[in-house]
Amino acid sequence: MKNRSLISIDDFSKAEWIKILDIAEDFEKNPKQRILEGQVVATLFFEPSTRTRLSFESAASYLGAKVIGFTDAASSSVKKGETLNDTILTVSNYSDIIVMRHPREGSARYASEVAPVPVINAGDGANQHPTQTLLDLYSIRKTQGTLDDLNITFVGDLKYGRTVHSLVIALCNFNATFHLVSPQELKLPSYIKRHIKERKLKYHQYTDLNEAIPSSDILYMTRVQKERFSDPIEYEKVKNAYILNNAMLEDAKEKMKVLHPLPRVNEINEDVDTNPKAYYFQQAQNGVYVRQALLTSILGVK
């Protein structure tokens, strides 16, 4: 994995995903290892982020690396009209690796093609979010004891949800059965369903969340993303389609866990937070260990 960019979850093999998860497990036991001293990590966030940006910066800081970058395109030369090409080439002069989030699909792949240093995609529009996928896989394996033969239920915005797209593709390698809960307007894109079919795996579609909960090993909630809608009226129609509350989990499997890439708006009621099945805040914490594993693997330290 040394010096390789991670743009799509398919850029790494299943064996390499497992290696990342194993390294992350070691970092969870001892996250403060200053093995990247002298390295510079650039975080370029053209789109707002809290967990992804801060967990990358936390991961780098725990490892002794310096962090540079920006949290808003308006505070960079992009506001003056600088192209993505010029931004990437310039920042490459100052850093050993670039972590980038951008609202336009394909932007991360383009950045990796022009940058002389590795690029990690921290989310490109509604396309992919591979580092979120890896921390999700880590969370699933940690809570279920395996990644194989699980029933995974995705709820909410399956059309624009880049975390969902990447995770479905990854879980096709582990013989998952998919339960897809969404409004008609936000169903999983056809090309992702085709990926499931090509692997000869099963998926079931629902409009009623309660139907899917009893069979779920993982309940993956997502918010309806206002920023992905060009028509505010369409957003208003679906924004409150699914709201999980504590009572709805009464018939869930004993080991079932509720995941969410966060931020949540109102799709998980706060009364779920104290339920042992709620795992979304621990899931976010796992992001530090997984991103430590990625940084050290790509920079050739692990």
C-alpha positions in Angstrom: 0.0 0.0 0.0 3.0 2.3 0.2 2.7 5.5 -1.8 -0.7 4.4 -3.2 -3.7 6.7 -3.3 -7.1 5.6 -1.8 -9.9 7.1 -3.9 -12.4 4.2 -4.2 -12.8 1.3 -1.8 -11.9 -0.9 -4.8 -8.4 0.6 -4.9 -7.4 -1.8 -2.2 -8.0 -5.5 -2.1 -10.0 -7.4 0.5 -6.7 -8.7 1.9 -5.5 -5.1 2.2 -8.7 -4.0 3.9 -8.2 -6.8 6.5 -4.6 -5.7 7.0 -5.7 -2.1 7.7 -8.3 -3.3 10.2 -5.6 -5.4 12.0 -3.2 -2.5 12.2 -6.1 -0.3 13.5 -6.7 -2.8 16.2 -3.1 -2.4 17.3 -3.5 1.4 17.3 -6.6 1.1 19.4 -4.5 -0.5 22.1 -1.8 2.2 21.8 -2.8 5.2 19.7 0.0 7.6 20.7 3.0 6.4 18.7 5.2 9.1 17.3 6.2 7.2 14.2 5.4 9.9 11.6 7.6 12.7 13.0 9.0 14.7 10.1 6.0 13.9 7.9 3.4 16.5 6.8 -0.3 15.7 6.2 -2.3 18.2 4.2 -6.1 18.2 4.9 -8.0 20.0 2.1 -11.7 20.2 2.9 -13.6 22.0 0.2 -16.8 20.9 2.0 -17.7 21.1 5.7 -16.6 18.2 7.9 -16.3 17.5 11.7 -15.6 13.8 12.3 -13.6 13.0 9.2 -11.4 16.1 9.3 -10.8 16.0 13.1 -10.2 12.3 13.2 -7.6 12.5 10.4 -5.9 15.4 12.2 -6.1 13.6 15.5 -4.7 10.5 13.9 -1.8 12.4 12.4 -1.1 14.4 15.6 -1.0 11.2 17.8 1.6 9.9 15.3 3.7 13.0 15.5 3.0 14.3 12.0 2.4 18.0 11.2 -1.0 19.0 9.8 -1.6 21.8 7.3 -4.5 22.7 5.2 -7.9 24.4 5.2 -11.4 23.7 6.4 -13.3 25.9 4.0 -12.6 26.6 0.3 -13.5 30.2 1.0 -10.4 30.6 3.1 -8.2 29.3 0.3 -7.1 30.6 -3.1 -10.0 28.7 -4.6 -12.0 31.8 -3.8 -9.7 33.8 -6.1 -10.4 31.4 -8.9 -7.5 28.9 -8.5 -8.1 25.6 -10.2 -8.1 22.3 -8.4 -5.1 21.3 -10.5 -3.1 24.2 -9.3 -4.2 23.8 -5.7 -3.2 20.1 -5.6 0.2 20.7 -7.3 1.0 23.6 -5.0 0.0 21.7 -1.8 2.0 18.7 -3.0 5.1 20.8 -2.6 4.4 21.3 1.1 3.2 17.8 2.2 3.9 14.0 2.0 0.2 13.0 1.7 -3.1 14.8 0.9 -6.5 14.1 2.5 -9.2 15.8 0.4 -12.9 16.3 0.6 -14.7 17.9 -2.4 -18.3 18.3 -3.4 -17.8 17.2 -7.0 -17.8 13.5 -7.9 -14.6 12.5 -9.5 -12.5 15.3 -8.0 -10.5 13.0 -5.8 -9.6 10.7 -8.7 -8.5 13.7 -10.7 -6.4 15.0 -7.7 -4.7 11.6 -7.4 -3.8 11.7 -11.1 -2.1 15.1 -10.9 -0.5 14.9 -7.4 3.1 13.6 -7.0 2.1 12.5 -3.5 -0.6 10.0 -2.4 -4.2 11.3 -2.1 -6.8 9.9 0.3 -10.4 10.6 -0.7 -12.3 11.9 2.3 -15.6 12.1 0.3 -16.2 13.3 -3.2 -19.8 14.5 -3.6 -22.3 11.6 -3.6 -19.7 9.2 -5.0 -17.6 7.5 -2.4 -16.1 7.8 1.1 -13.7 4.9 1.4 -12.1 5.8 4.8 -15.6 5.8 6.3 -16.1 2.4 4.8 -13.0 1.1 6.5 -14.0 2.4 9.9 -17.5 1.0 9.4 -16.0 -2.4 8.6 -13.8 -2.1 11.7 -16.9 -1.3 13.8 -18.9 -4.2 12.3 -16.1 -6.7 12.9 -15.5 -5.4 16.4 -19.2 -5.7 17.4 -20.2 -8.8 15.5 -16.9 -10.8 15.8 -17.0 -11.3 12.0 -17.6 -9.6 8.7 -19.0 -12.7 7.0 -22.7 -13.7 6.4 -24.3 -10.7 8.1 -27.7 -9.1 7.6 -27.0 -5.4 7.0 -29.9 -2.9 6.9 -29.3 0.6 5.4 -31.9 3.2 6.2 -32.6 6.7 4.8 -30.8 8.4 2.0 -29.5 5.5 -0.1 -29.4 7.5 -3.4 -27.0 10.3 -2.4 -25.3 8.6 0.6 -21.7 8.1 -0.4 -21.0 6.1 2.8 -23.7 3.7 1.9 -22.4 3.2 -1.7 -18.9 2.4 -0.6 -19.9 0.1 2.3 -22.3 -1.9 0.1 -19.6 -2.5 -2.4 -17.2 -3.6 0.3 -19.7 -5.9 2.0 -20.3 -7.7 -1.2 -16.9 -9.4 -0.5 -18.3 -10.9 2.7 -21.5 -12.6 1.6 -23.8 -10.0 3.2 -27.5 -9.9 2.8 -28.8 -6.4 2.3 -32.0 -4.8 3.6 -32.7 -1.4 1.9 -35.1 0.9 3.6 -35.8 4.2 1.9 -38.5 6.4 0.3 -39.0 5.8 -3.4 -37.2 9.0 -4.2 -34.0 7.9 -2.3 -33.6 4.3 -3.4 -30.1 2.7 -3.8 -28.8 3.6 -7.3 -29.1 0.9 -10.0 -25.3 0.6 -10.5 -24.9 -0.4 -6.8 -27.7 -2.9 -7.0 -26.1 -4.3 -10.1 -22.9 -4.8 -8.1 -24.9 -6.9 -5.6 -26.5 -9.0 -8.3 -23.2 -9.7 -10.0 -22.0 -11.2 -6.7 -25.1 -13.3 -6.6 -26.1 -11.8 -3.3 -29.6 -11.0 -2.0 -31.2 -7.6 -1.3 -34.6 -6.7 0.0 -36.3 -3.3 -0.3 -38.7 -1.8 2.2 -40.5 1.4 2.9 -41.3 0.4 6.5 -38.3 0.4 8.8 -40.0 -1.8 11.4 -40.2 -4.7 8.9 -36.4 -4.8 8.6 -35.2 -4.4 12.2 -35.8 -8.0 13.5 -33.5 -9.6 10.9 -30.7 -7.0 11.2 -27.3 -7.6 12.6 -26.3 -4.0 11.8 -28.8 -1.2 11.4 -27.0 1.6 9.5 -29.0 4.8 9.8 -28.3 7.8 7.5 -29.6 11.4 7.4 -31.4 12.8 4.4 -28.8 15.3 3.1 -30.3 18.6 2.4 -27.2 19.8 0.5 -27.6 17.1 -2.1 -31.1 18.3 -3.2 -31.4 21.0 -5.8 -35.2 21.3 -5.1 -36.0 22.3 -1.4 -39.5 21.0 -1.9 -38.3 17.5 -2.6 -36.1 17.6 0.5 -39.0 18.7 2.7 -41.1 15.7 1.4 -38.6 13.1 2.6 -36.5 14.7 5.4 -38.4 13.0 8.2 -39.1 9.7 6.5 -37.5 7.5 9.1 -36.9 8.3 12.8 -35.6 5.5 15.0 -36.6 5.5 18.7 -35.8 3.2 21.6 -39.1 1.3 21.5 -38.5 0.2 17.9 -35.4 -1.9 19.1 -37.4 -4.1 21.4 -37.5 -7.0 18.9 -33.9 -6.6 17.6 -31.3 -9.3 17.8 -29.3 -9.3 21.1 -26.0 -8.4 19.3 -27.4 -6.0 16.8 -25.8 -2.5 16.7 -27.0 0.8 15.4 -24.4 2.6 13.3 -24.6 6.1 11.7 -21.8 8.0 9.8 -23.0 11.2 11.6 -23.9 14.0 11.8 -27.5 13.0 12.7 -30.3 15.5 12.5 -33.4 13.8 13.9 -33.3 10.3 12.3 -32.2 8.7 15.6 -34.1 9.9 18.7 -31.8 10.8 21.7 -33.5 8.0 23.7 -31.6 5.5 21.7 -28.3 6.9 22.9 -28.4 5.0 26.2 -29.4 1.7 24.6 -26.5 -0.8 24.5 -27.3 -1.3 20.8 -26.3 2.3 20.0 -22.7 2.3 18.7 -22.4 5.4 16.5 -20.3 7.5 18.9 -17.8 4.5 19.4 -18.0 4.1 15.6 -16.7 7.7 15.2 -13.9 7.1 17.7 -12.8 4.0 15.7 -12.2 6.4 12.8 -9.0 7.6 14.5 -7.5 4.2 14.7 -8.4 3.3 11.1 -7.0 6.5 9.8 -3.8 6.0 11.7 -3.6 2.6 10.0 -4.1 4.2 6.6 -1.6 7.0 7.1 1.1 4.7 8.3 0.5 2.1 5.6 0.5 4.6 2.7 3.5 6.4 4.1 5.3 3.1 4.4 5.8 3.0 8.2 3.5 0.0 8.9 
